[in-house]
Amino acid sequence: MQRKPLEPRGFWPGLRLASAVLVLVCAQACLVPQSVDPIEVSPHPPPHFMLENIPSYLISPVLQLDRQGSLDTCRCEIEIPTLYVEEDDPTVDLEARWFIDYDPAVQRSEVIQRHDTGGPLAGTFNDPTYTKRQLNKFDFDADAYGVQNGVHVLEVMVGETAGFDDTVSAALPNRTMKAGFTAALYRFVINVNLQQITGSCVKVPSVPVCQ
């Protein structure tokens, strides 16, 4: 007669069932948020945004920009302060590319609104601990960028300078990366209101720009 395998001592069938249920629940409910952290070790370690340095008022599903009207001497704009990225390889040069409403089906949206290179994004061979890089602040001005009423997406992409594929055949113009390279991407969703609103810019992170 075939003998029934012995259960490990101290391990009850009910515990096995509970463990299986726990794994199933976690698989459905413990959602992994979109990450900007590096996900693998490679010859070209990807940079990632240092979320702990992003002001809490920017961690919002939608930022509001009331532009003010032409009757005011001042208008409002969204100020994205200094952002920081971490790059494990201190010797590589990084660059940041800013886009507004990027859509590969709309050619005019593929334009790089601002291109940051050199300075605090450049690499060095003199400091092996140089892993924190700095981006200059970005001013989202509805007038300067010609945006209309409604929701817009401001994106900043940071990658290794040598990793950008700027060939004509690139799948995503101005933001395709070569094989083996990965860029970090961060988005700010901004709801723009161009209607006349009197008063000062009181909604953080709006700031006044006066003539």
C-alpha positions as CSV (number, residue, x, y, z in Angstrom):
1,M,0.0,0.0,0.0
2,Q,1.3,3.4,-1.0
3,R,2.1,5.6,2.1
4,K,0.9,9.1,2.3
5,P,3.8,11.6,2.4
6,L,4.3,13.1,5.8
7,E,3.6,16.8,6.2
8,P,6.5,18.8,7.6
9,R,6.2,19.1,11.4
10,G,4.4,22.2,12.4
11,F,3.0,22.9,8.9
12,W,-0.8,22.5,8.8
13,P,-3.0,22.3,5.7
14,G,-4.9,25.4,6.8
15,L,-1.6,27.3,6.8
16,R,-0.9,26.2,3.2
17,L,-4.4,27.5,2.2
18,A,-3.9,30.8,4.0
19,S,-0.5,31.3,2.3
20,A,-2.0,30.6,-1.1
21,V,-4.8,33.1,-0.5
22,L,-2.4,35.7,0.7
23,V,-0.3,35.4,-2.4
24,L,-3.4,35.7,-4.6
25,V,-4.7,38.7,-2.8
26,C,-1.3,40.4,-2.9
27,A,-1.0,39.7,-6.6
28,Q,-4.3,41.5,-7.2
29,A,-4.2,44.3,-4.6
30,C,-0.5,45.1,-4.0
31,L,-0.1,47.1,-7.1
32,V,3.4,48.2,-8.0
33,P,3.5,51.9,-8.8
34,Q,5.2,53.3,-11.9
35,S,8.8,53.5,-10.9
36,V,11.6,55.8,-11.9
37,D,14.2,53.6,-10.1
38,P,16.7,51.6,-12.1
39,I,15.3,48.1,-12.7
40,E,18.4,46.2,-13.6
41,V,22.2,46.3,-13.6
42,S,23.6,46.9,-17.1
43,P,26.8,48.4,-18.7
44,H,24.8,51.7,-18.9
45,P,23.0,52.1,-15.5
46,P,19.9,54.2,-16.1
47,P,19.4,57.5,-14.1
48,H,16.4,57.9,-11.9
49,F,14.6,60.8,-10.4
50,M,15.2,61.4,-6.7
51,L,11.5,61.6,-5.6
52,E,12.4,62.6,-2.1
53,N,13.7,65.9,-3.4
54,I,10.5,66.8,-5.3
55,P,8.4,69.2,-3.4
56,S,5.1,67.7,-2.1
57,Y,3.0,70.3,-3.8
58,L,4.2,69.0,-7.2
59,I,3.2,65.4,-6.3
60,S,-0.3,66.0,-7.5
61,P,-2.4,64.3,-10.2
62,V,-3.1,67.7,-11.8
63,L,-1.5,71.1,-11.3
64,Q,-3.7,74.2,-11.8
65,L,-2.5,77.2,-13.8
66,D,-4.8,80.3,-13.9
67,R,-2.9,82.4,-16.5
68,Q,-4.7,85.7,-15.7
69,G,-6.0,88.0,-18.4
70,S,-4.4,90.7,-20.6
71,L,-5.9,93.4,-18.3
72,D,-3.5,92.5,-15.5
73,T,0.0,93.8,-15.3
74,C,1.1,90.3,-14.2
75,R,0.5,86.8,-15.5
76,C,1.0,83.5,-13.7
77,E,3.2,80.6,-14.7
78,I,4.0,77.2,-13.1
79,E,7.5,77.0,-11.7
80,I,9.1,73.6,-11.6
81,P,12.0,74.0,-9.2
82,T,15.3,72.3,-9.3
83,L,15.0,68.5,-9.9
84,Y,17.6,65.9,-9.0
85,V,18.5,62.6,-10.7
86,E,20.8,59.9,-9.5
87,E,23.3,58.2,-11.9
88,D,25.4,55.3,-10.6
89,D,28.2,56.0,-13.2
90,P,29.8,59.3,-12.3
91,T,31.8,59.5,-15.5
92,V,28.9,59.7,-18.0
93,D,27.3,62.8,-19.4
94,L,23.6,63.2,-18.9
95,E,21.1,65.5,-20.7
96,A,17.6,66.5,-20.1
97,R,14.9,67.1,-22.8
98,W,11.6,68.8,-22.0
99,F,8.5,68.2,-24.0
100,I,4.9,69.5,-23.9
101,D,2.1,67.2,-25.1
102,Y,4.5,64.8,-26.8
103,D,2.6,62.7,-29.4
104,P,4.5,60.8,-32.2
105,A,1.5,61.3,-34.4
106,V,1.7,65.1,-34.1
107,Q,5.0,66.3,-35.6
108,R,5.0,69.7,-33.9
109,S,4.7,68.1,-30.5
110,E,8.1,66.3,-31.0
111,V,10.0,69.6,-30.6
112,I,12.4,69.7,-27.6
113,Q,11.1,72.7,-25.7
114,R,14.3,72.9,-23.6
115,H,17.5,71.0,-23.9
116,D,19.8,70.8,-20.8
117,T,23.4,69.6,-21.2
118,G,26.7,70.2,-19.5
119,G,27.2,71.9,-16.2
120,P,25.8,69.8,-13.3
121,L,24.7,67.1,-15.8
122,A,28.2,66.5,-17.0
123,G,30.2,63.5,-15.8
124,T,33.5,63.5,-14.0
125,F,36.5,61.2,-13.6
126,N,37.7,63.0,-10.4
127,D,34.9,62.1,-8.0
128,P,33.7,58.4,-7.7
129,T,30.9,59.5,-5.3
130,Y,29.4,62.0,-7.9
131,T,26.0,60.3,-8.4
132,K,23.6,63.2,-7.8
133,R,22.9,65.4,-10.8
134,Q,20.9,68.6,-10.9
135,L,18.4,70.0,-13.5
136,N,17.7,73.7,-13.7
137,K,14.2,74.9,-12.9
138,F,11.6,75.0,-15.6
139,D,9.1,77.8,-16.0
140,F,5.8,76.6,-17.7
141,D,4.6,79.8,-19.3
142,A,1.3,79.4,-21.3
143,D,2.2,82.4,-23.5
144,A,5.7,81.3,-24.3
145,Y,4.7,77.8,-25.3
146,G,1.5,78.7,-27.0
147,V,-0.7,76.3,-25.0
148,Q,-4.5,76.7,-25.0
149,N,-7.2,76.1,-22.3
150,G,-7.2,72.5,-21.1
151,V,-5.0,69.8,-19.8
152,H,-1.4,69.6,-20.9
153,V,1.5,67.2,-20.1
154,L,4.9,68.6,-19.4
155,E,7.5,65.8,-19.6
156,V,11.2,65.8,-18.7
157,M,13.4,63.0,-20.0
158,V,16.9,62.4,-18.7
159,G,19.3,60.0,-20.3
160,E,22.9,59.4,-21.1
161,T,24.0,61.8,-23.8
162,A,25.6,59.0,-25.9
163,G,22.4,56.9,-25.5
164,F,20.0,59.1,-27.5
165,D,19.2,57.8,-31.0
166,D,18.6,60.9,-33.0
167,T,18.6,59.2,-36.4
168,V,15.8,60.1,-38.8
169,S,14.4,56.6,-38.6
170,A,14.0,56.7,-34.8
171,A,10.6,55.4,-33.6
172,L,10.1,58.3,-31.2
173,P,11.8,61.4,-32.6
174,N,14.0,63.1,-30.0
175,R,13.4,60.5,-27.3
176,T,14.4,57.1,-28.7
177,M,17.2,55.4,-26.8
178,K,19.8,53.2,-28.3
179,A,19.9,49.5,-27.4
180,G,21.3,49.0,-23.9
181,F,20.4,52.5,-22.7
182,T,17.4,53.6,-20.6
183,A,16.2,57.1,-19.8
184,A,14.2,58.4,-16.8
185,L,10.9,60.1,-17.5
186,Y,8.8,62.3,-15.3
187,R,5.5,63.9,-16.1
188,F,3.6,66.9,-14.8
189,V,0.0,67.3,-15.7
190,I,-1.1,70.9,-15.9
191,N,-4.7,72.2,-16.3
192,V,-4.4,75.6,-18.0
193,N,-7.1,78.3,-17.6
194,L,-6.5,81.4,-19.9
195,Q,-9.6,83.3,-18.8
196,Q,-9.5,86.6,-17.0
197,I,-9.1,86.1,-13.3
198,T,-8.3,89.2,-11.1
199,G,-5.9,89.0,-8.2
200,S,-2.5,87.6,-7.6
201,C,-1.1,84.1,-8.2
202,V,-2.1,82.3,-5.0
203,K,-2.1,78.7,-6.1
204,V,1.2,76.9,-5.5
205,P,3.2,76.3,-7.6
206,S,2.1,79.4,-9.6
207,V,4.3,82.4,-9.5
208,P,3.7,85.9,-10.9
209,V,5.6,87.3,-13.9
210,C,5.1,91.1,-14.1
211,Q,5.9,93.4,-17.0
